[in-house]
């Protein structure tokens, strides 16, 4: 079994409110939605262990005696292990006017004594408005409605309030307002592997920053997730990366508790025996009640996406077969210390919309194959379907900024070729062609499916072969964003009805769905830029000198 636990268990036995919380839950609560709905709650050993660790406190005699040890907690478990229900159960205890969820002192054996939170405010955040009442909040509502403690609450579709009025839980799909944000005592982020939109990621950061605002309430956050899909830029992926930096000692954060369990790599998922063993291992104690054979039936189904199956049922971090590019391999090719010298020979790729989605400019050094994001302009949430307000409907790509970015590339480096999708940008491309030469600025229509399919294949092969490198985040981008990587990870394959010269099925890239807010424009720009480099090398241009003899041979 492979477990990432930060911090790991140590020899020191920390006092915990967990046993009292567990006893209160099993005495007062029931199972939520599902086959056991309304039946008396019985927690398994792993759930008890996670609750116990989440509720560890500093011991008597410590400067922080009785205070919560962890302010940020994350449970990363395979699909079907009731992690949403577990989050709802914890929220029920945090909300109840008598549950022992905070340390109010110690007994003579130095064991913590528990009491409730005064005036709790508990936002439960889902990844869409439609899901905000179906995930943790929906489970919480069912649990309280069917438990003996239901008389202690006024339960509604969007909020649950203590009968006395001094505490509430609310369903959210975006950041709380300033007043609400200042009152948080406990908060849940549910299915964070699906939280990829910029507004949800900003909400996550803002809400984490709100935690210290009520120090007397000893507030904290809980994130629950399945293994993230690599490269899509989800909250879950960022949290896992952060936990790894803490584990490796690159960041010191004593307030984080992170638990991720997955099947170890020794299992061969191409065999039924290996698949069964992997599911059982990833299940932990839940294997006793989990429908292992039902999960294996999905594995046996020839239409099942095996990589998706592996990610959700064994909790391994793997990308879907629908993703166009190997993001794990892409990450291995990062060379953040590389410097492109002034005057170096480069190629550019340009693609994007004008009034929605995004527009991107990607550069490639001909001599080395090093790529970087030279410019990216993305529509704010709302215009692209990502949630926002009506003001974003008037958003337009700032043409002056785009022109300035292109001009800077031509000023700093020798641009051998700029392949640009003309859609929405015909006039500007004509101006650039007049300024820099029509053999340099070339309209490259991405709806020429045979041509773009070959360019995509060339780029994909270059990644696998390690022919290109990149700066990971792109010049001027913060590590968290990794914009070029994010767009590449968002690109999904769409197979075409013809094969290439090697007899292989051809494909192009598209979004996961038509109106998806996950953008791919920088991915297409990267492909167009790489195609320019390929054409340069075919023309005998090596890029080893800005005076390369072949630099004038464009086609």
C-alpha positions in Angstrom: 0.0 0.0 0.0 1.3 3.5 -0.9 0.4 6.2 1.6 1.4 9.8 1.7 0.8 11.1 5.2 2.0 14.5 6.3 3.1 14.6 9.0 3.8 10.9 9.5 2.9 9.1 12.7 5.6 9.6 15.3 6.5 8.1 18.6 4.9 11.0 20.4 1.3 10.3 21.3 -0.6 13.6 20.7 -3.8 14.1 22.7 -6.9 14.2 20.5 -10.5 15.2 20.7 -11.1 12.5 18.1 -12.3 9.7 20.5 -14.9 12.0 22.0 -16.0 13.2 18.6 -16.3 9.6 17.3 -18.3 8.6 20.4 -20.7 11.5 19.9 -21.2 10.8 16.2 -22.0 7.1 16.7 -24.4 7.9 19.6 -26.2 10.7 17.8 -25.9 10.4 14.0 -27.0 8.1 11.2 -25.7 7.2 7.8 -26.4 9.6 5.0 -27.7 9.1 1.4 -27.2 5.5 0.1 -28.0 1.9 1.0 -27.6 2.5 4.7 -29.5 5.8 4.9 -31.0 6.5 8.3 -29.4 3.5 10.0 -27.3 4.1 13.2 -23.8 5.3 12.3 -20.9 2.9 12.6 -17.5 4.2 11.5 -14.8 1.9 10.2 -11.3 1.8 11.6 -9.8 4.1 9.0 -12.5 6.8 9.4 -11.9 6.7 13.2 -8.1 7.0 12.6 -8.6 10.0 10.3 -10.9 11.8 12.7 -8.5 11.1 15.6 -5.6 12.7 13.7 -7.7 15.6 12.4 -8.6 16.5 16.0 -5.2 16.3 17.6 -4.5 19.1 20.0 -1.4 20.5 21.7 -0.8 18.8 25.1 -1.1 20.3 28.6 1.9 22.4 29.4 2.5 23.5 25.8 2.3 27.2 24.9 -0.7 26.3 22.7 -2.2 23.7 25.1 -5.6 22.6 23.9 -5.5 24.4 20.6 -5.9 22.4 17.4 -2.7 21.0 15.9 -4.0 21.1 12.3 -5.7 24.0 10.6 -5.8 22.5 7.2 -6.7 18.8 6.6 -7.1 16.8 3.4 -8.4 13.3 2.9 -7.5 11.9 -0.6 -9.3 8.5 -1.0 -10.6 6.4 -3.8 -14.1 6.8 -5.2 -16.8 5.2 -3.2 -15.2 5.4 0.2 -17.8 7.7 1.7 -15.4 10.7 2.1 -18.2 13.2 1.3 -20.3 11.5 4.0 -17.3 11.7 6.4 -17.0 15.4 5.8 -20.7 15.9 6.4 -20.5 13.9 9.7 -17.7 16.1 10.9 -19.7 19.2 9.9 -22.7 17.9 11.9 -20.5 17.6 15.0 -18.9 21.0 14.4 -22.4 22.6 14.1 -24.1 20.9 17.0 -24.6 23.0 20.2 -23.3 20.2 22.5 -20.8 18.2 20.5 -17.3 17.9 22.0 -15.3 19.3 19.1 -13.0 21.9 20.9 -10.8 21.4 23.9 -12.0 23.3 26.9 -9.5 21.9 29.4 -7.7 18.8 30.6 -8.6 16.2 33.2 -6.2 15.0 35.9 -4.8 12.4 33.5 -4.0 15.2 31.1 -6.7 14.1 28.6 -8.5 16.8 26.7 -12.1 17.7 27.7 -14.5 18.7 24.9 -17.1 21.3 24.3 -19.0 22.9 21.4 -18.1 25.8 19.1 -19.7 29.1 20.0 -21.7 30.6 17.0 -20.3 28.3 14.3 -20.3 29.3 10.7 -19.7 26.4 8.3 -19.6 26.9 4.5 -19.6 23.6 2.5 -18.2 24.3 -1.0 -18.9 22.3 -4.1 -17.5 22.7 -7.6 -20.7 23.9 -9.2 -23.9 25.6 -8.1 -25.9 22.5 -9.1 -23.7 20.3 -6.9 -23.6 22.6 -3.8 -26.7 20.9 -2.3 -25.9 17.4 -3.6 -22.4 16.8 -2.1 -21.4 17.5 1.5 -24.3 19.8 2.2 -26.8 17.4 0.9 -25.4 14.6 2.9 -25.3 16.8 6.0 -29.0 17.7 5.5 -30.1 14.0 5.3 -27.9 13.0 8.3 -29.4 15.7 10.5 -33.0 15.2 9.2 -32.9 11.5 10.1 -30.9 11.7 13.3 -32.1 12.1 16.9 -30.5 15.6 17.0 -32.9 17.0 14.2 -34.9 18.9 16.8 -31.8 21.0 17.5 -31.9 22.5 14.0 -34.0 24.5 11.5 -33.1 22.6 8.3 -33.5 24.2 4.9 -32.4 23.6 1.3 -29.5 26.0 1.4 -28.8 26.5 5.1 -29.1 24.7 8.4 -29.4 26.8 11.5 -29.3 26.0 15.2 -32.7 26.5 16.8 -31.3 29.2 19.0 -30.0 31.0 15.9 -26.4 31.1 17.0 -24.7 29.0 14.3 -25.3 27.8 10.7 -24.0 25.7 7.9 -24.5 26.9 4.3 -24.1 25.4 0.8 -21.7 27.4 -1.4 -20.3 27.2 -4.9 -18.1 30.3 -4.7 -16.4 32.5 -2.2 -18.4 33.9 0.8 -18.9 37.6 1.2 -16.5 39.6 3.4 -18.8 39.4 6.4 -19.4 35.7 6.1 -15.8 35.0 5.4 -14.7 36.6 8.7 -17.0 34.3 10.7 -15.8 30.8 9.5 -15.2 28.2 12.2 -15.0 25.2 10.0 -15.3 24.7 6.2 -15.4 21.9 3.7 -14.2 21.8 0.1 -15.7 18.8 -1.5 -14.3 16.9 -4.6 -11.4 19.3 -5.0 -10.1 17.3 -8.0 -13.0 18.9 -9.9 -12.2 22.5 -8.7 -10.3 23.7 -11.8 -11.9 27.0 -12.5 -10.1 30.2 -11.6 -13.0 31.5 -9.5 -13.0 28.3 -7.4 -9.3 28.3 -7.0 -9.4 31.9 -5.9 -12.2 31.1 -3.5 -10.2 28.3 -2.0 -7.2 30.7 -1.4 -9.4 33.4 0.1 -11.3 31.0 2.3 -8.1 29.5 3.6 -6.9 33.0 4.4 -10.1 33.6 6.4 -9.3 30.8 8.9 -7.2 32.9 11.3 -9.9 35.6 11.6 -11.7 33.8 14.6 -8.8 32.6 16.7 -11.0 31.9 19.8 -13.1 29.5 17.7 -9.9 27.5 16.7 -11.2 27.2 13.1 -10.0 24.8 10.4 -10.6 23.5 6.9 -11.2 20.1 5.5 -10.7 19.1 1.8 -11.9 15.7 0.5 -11.0 14.4 -2.9 -10.1 11.5 -5.2 -6.7 11.5 -6.8 -6.3 14.5 -9.1 -5.9 14.3 -12.9 -2.3 15.6 -13.5 -1.8 18.9 -15.2 -5.4 20.2 -15.1 -4.5 22.7 -12.3 -7.1 21.5 -9.8 -7.2 22.5 -6.1 -6.5 18.8 -5.3 -3.4 18.8 -7.4 -2.1 21.9 -5.9 -2.7 20.6 -2.4 -1.0 17.4 -3.1 2.0 19.2 -4.5 2.1 21.4 -1.4 2.0 18.4 0.9 4.9 16.9 -1.0 6.9 20.1 -0.5 6.2 19.9 3.2 7.1 16.2 3.3 10.4 16.9 1.5 11.2 19.8 4.0 11.2 22.5 1.4 8.3 24.2 3.2 7.6 24.1 7.0 4.0 23.9 7.9 3.0 22.3 11.1 -0.7 23.1 10.6 -1.2 20.7 7.7 -2.5 17.1 7.9 -2.6 15.4 4.5 -3.6 11.8 3.9 -3.5 10.1 0.5 -3.8 6.3 0.0 -3.5 4.5 -3.3 -2.7 1.1 -4.7 1.0 0.4 -4.9 2.7 0.1 -8.3 3.4 -3.6 -8.0 -0.1 -4.5 -9.2 -0.5 -5.3 -12.9 -3.8 -3.7 -13.9 -3.9 -5.5 -17.2 -4.8 -8.7 -15.3 -8.0 -9.3 -13.4 -6.0 -10.6 -10.4 -3.9 -7.4 -10.4 -6.9 -5.2 -10.7 -8.7 -6.9 -7.9 -5.6 -6.7 -5.6 -5.2 -3.0 -6.4 -8.8 -2.1 -5.6 -8.7 -4.1 -2.3 -5.4 -2.4 -1.3 -6.7 1.1 -2.2 -9.9 0.4 -0.2 -8.2 -0.1 3.1 -10.7 -1.2 5.8 -13.5 -0.3 3.5 -12.7 -3.5 1.5 -14.9 -5.3 4.0 -18.0 -3.6 2.6 -17.0 -2.1 -0.7 -18.5 -3.7 -3.9 -15.2 -5.1 -5.2 -16.9 -7.3 -7.9 -19.0 -4.4 -9.1 -15.8 -2.3 -9.6 -14.2 -5.2 -11.4 -17.2 -5.5 -13.7 -16.4 -1.9 -14.8 -12.8 -3.1 -15.4 -14.0 -5.9 -17.6 -16.2 -3.6 -19.7 -14.3 -3.0 -23.0 -15.7 0.5 -23.3 -14.2 1.6 -19.9 -11.5 4.2 -19.9 -8.9 2.1 -18.1 -6.8 5.1 -17.0 -9.9 6.8 -15.6 -10.8 3.5 -13.9 -7.3 3.4 -12.4 -7.4 6.9 -11.1 -10.8 6.8 -9.4 -10.9 3.2 -8.1 -7.2 2.8 -7.1 -6.6 6.5 -6.3 -3.4 6.6 -8.4 -2.5 9.9 -10.0 -2.8 9.1 -13.7 -4.2 11.0 -16.6 -7.1 10.0 -18.7 -6.6 8.4 -22.1 -8.7 11.2 -23.5 -6.0 13.7 -22.7 -4.0 14.4 -25.9 -0.6 14.8 -24.4 1.5 12.9 -21.8 1.6 15.5 -19.0 3.7 13.4 -16.7 6.4 13.1 -19.5 6.0 16.9 -20.2 6.9 17.6 -16.6 10.0 15.6 -16.8 11.2 17.9 -19.6 11.2 21.0 -17.5 14.4 23.1 -17.7 13.6 26.2 -15.7 17.3 27.3 -15.7 17.5 27.6 -19.5 18.0 31.1 -20.8 17.2 32.0 -24.4 19.9 34.5 -25.5 19.0 37.7 -27.1 19.0 37.4 -30.9 18.5 33.6 -30.9 16.5 32.1 -33.7 12.9 31.2 -32.6 9.5 30.3 -34.0 6.2 31.5 -32.7 2.7 30.0 -32.5 -0.4 32.1 -32.1 -3.9 30.9 -31.5 -7.1 32.0 -29.7 -10.3 33.8 -29.7 -11.0 37.5 -29.4 -14.1 37.9 -27.3 -14.1 34.7 -25.2 -11.9 31.8 -24.1 -8.2 32.8 -24.4 -5.5 33.9 -26.8 -1.9 32.6 -26.5 1.5 33.2 -28.0 4.1 30.5 -27.6 7.8 30.7 -28.6 10.3 27.9 -29.4 14.0 28.2 -29.7 15.1 26.5 -32.9 18.5 25.3 -31.7 17.3 23.6 -28.5 13.6 23.0 -28.8 13.0 25.0 -25.6 9.4 26.4 -25.4 7.9 29.1 -23.3 4.7 31.0 -23.0 5.3 34.5 -24.5 1.8 35.8 -23.8 -1.6 34.6 -22.5 -4.8 36.5 -22.3 -7.8 34.6 -20.7 -11.4 35.6 -20.3 -12.4 36.2 -16.7 -14.9 33.8 -15.1 -18.4 34.5 -16.5 -17.6 35.3 -20.1 -16.3 31.7 -20.6 -19.0 29.9 -18.7 -16.9 29.7 -15.5 -19.2 31.7 -13.3 -19.0 35.4 -12.6 -21.0 38.5 -13.3 -22.6 40.3 -16.3 -19.8 42.8 -16.5 -17.5 40.1 -17.9 -19.7 39.7 -20.9 -18.1 42.7 -22.5 -14.6 41.4 -22.1 -12.3 41.4 -25.1 -8.7 40.3 -25.6 -6.6 43.5 -25.2 -5.3 43.9 -28.7 -2.6 46.5 -27.7 -1.1 44.0 -25.2 -1.1 41.2 -27.8 0.6 43.5 -30.3 3.2 44.6 -27.7 4.0 40.9 -26.9 4.5 40.1 -30.6 6.6 43.1 -31.1 8.8 42.3 -28.1 9.4 38.8 -29.5 10.5 40.2 -32.9 12.7 42.8 -31.1 14.5 40.5 -28.7 14.9 37.5 -31.0 15.2 36.6 -34.7 11.8 35.1 -35.6 12.1 32.6 -38.4 8.4 31.8 -38.6 5.2 32.8 -36.9 2.4 30.3 -37.5 -0.9 31.9 -36.6 -4.5 30.7 -36.7 -6.3 33.6 -38.5 -9.7 33.1 -37.1 -10.8 36.4 -35.5 -7.4 37.9 -36.1 -7.2 38.3 -39.9 -6.7 42.1 -39.8 -4.0 42.0 -37.1 -2.2 39.2 -38.9 -2.2 41.2 -42.1 -0.7 44.1 -40.2 2.0 41.9 -38.7 2.7 40.4 -42.2 3.2 43.9 -43.5 5.4 44.8 -40.6 7.6 41.6 -40.4 7.1 40.0 -43.8 4.5 37.6 -45.2 7.0 34.7 -45.3 7.5 35.1 -41.5 3.9 35.7 -40.4 1.9 32.8 -42.0 -1.8 32.1 -41.6 -2.1 28.5 -40.4 -5.7 27.5 -40.4 -6.3 24.9 -37.7 -9.4 23.6 -39.4 -7.2 21.9 -42.1 -7.6 18.7 -40.2 -5.0 16.5 -42.1 -2.3 19.2 -41.6 -3.1 19.9 -38.0 -3.4 16.2 -37.2 0.1 15.7 -38.5 1.4 18.7 -36.6 -0.2 17.3 -33.4 1.3 13.9 -33.9 4.8 15.5 -34.5 4.4 17.5 -31.2 3.2 14.5 -29.2 6.1 12.4 -30.5 8.5 15.2 -29.6 7.2 15.1 -26.0 7.6 11.3 -25.7 11.1 11.4 -27.3 12.2 14.3 -25.0 13.1 16.5 -28.0 11.6 19.6 -26.4 12.1 21.3 -23.1 10.3 24.1 -21.3 10.4 26.5 -18.3 7.6 24.7 -16.4 5.6 27.8 -15.7 6.6 30.0 -18.5 8.4 33.3 -18.1 6.6 35.6 -15.7 4.2 33.0 -14.5 3.9 31.8 -10.9 4.5 28.1 -10.2 0.9 27.6 -9.1 -0.6 28.5 -12.4 1.7 26.6 -14.9 -0.5 28.0 -17.6 1.1 26.2 -20.6 1.0 22.9 -18.8 -2.6 23.5 -17.8 -3.8 24.2 -21.4 -1.9 21.1 -22.6 -3.5 19.0 -19.9 -7.0 20.4 -20.8 -6.6 19.3 -24.5 -8.7 16.1 -25.3 -8.4 14.0 -28.4 -11.0 13.7 -31.0 -10.4 11.0 -33.5 -10.9 11.7 -37.2 -12.2 9.3 -39.9 -8.9 8.9 -41.7 -5.5 7.4 -41.0 -2.1 8.9 -41.6 0.7 7.6 -43.8 1.7 5.2 -41.1 -1.8 3.7 -41.0 -2.5 5.2 -37.6 -5.8 6.8 -36.6 -5.5 10.6 -36.8 -6.8 13.0 -34.2 -7.2 16.7 -33.4 -7.6 18.4 -30.0 -10.7 19.9 -28.5 -12.1 20.8 -25.1 -13.6 18.1 -22.8 -17.0 19.5 -23.9 -18.1 22.3 -26.2 -18.8 25.0 -23.5 -16.1 23.9 -21.1 -14.2 26.7 -19.3 -11.0 24.7 -19.4 -9.0 26.4 -22.1 -6.6 24.8 -24.7 -5.5 27.8 -26.8 -1.9 27.8 -25.4 -1.7 24.1 -26.4 -2.6 24.8 -30.0 -0.2 27.8 -30.0 2.6 25.4 -28.7 1.8 23.0 -31.5 2.0 25.7 -34.2 5.2 27.0 -32.7 6.7 23.5 -32.8 5.5 23.0 -36.3 7.4 26.2 -37.2 10.6 24.8 -35.7 10.1 21.5 -37.6 9.8 23.4 -40.8 13.0 25.4 -40.0 14.9 22.2 -39.4 13.6 20.8 -42.7 14.8 23.9 -44.5 18.3 23.3 -43.1 18.1 25.9 -40.4 19.8 24.8 -37.3 19.4 28.0 -35.2 23.0 27.6 -34.0 23.7 31.1 -35.3 21.4 34.0 -36.0 23.3 34.2 -39.3 22.3 30.7 -40.2 22.7 30.3 -44.0 19.3 28.6 -44.3 17.4 31.3 -42.4 16.0 32.8 -45.5 14.6 29.5 -46.7 11.0 29.6 -45.4 9.3 27.0 -47.6 
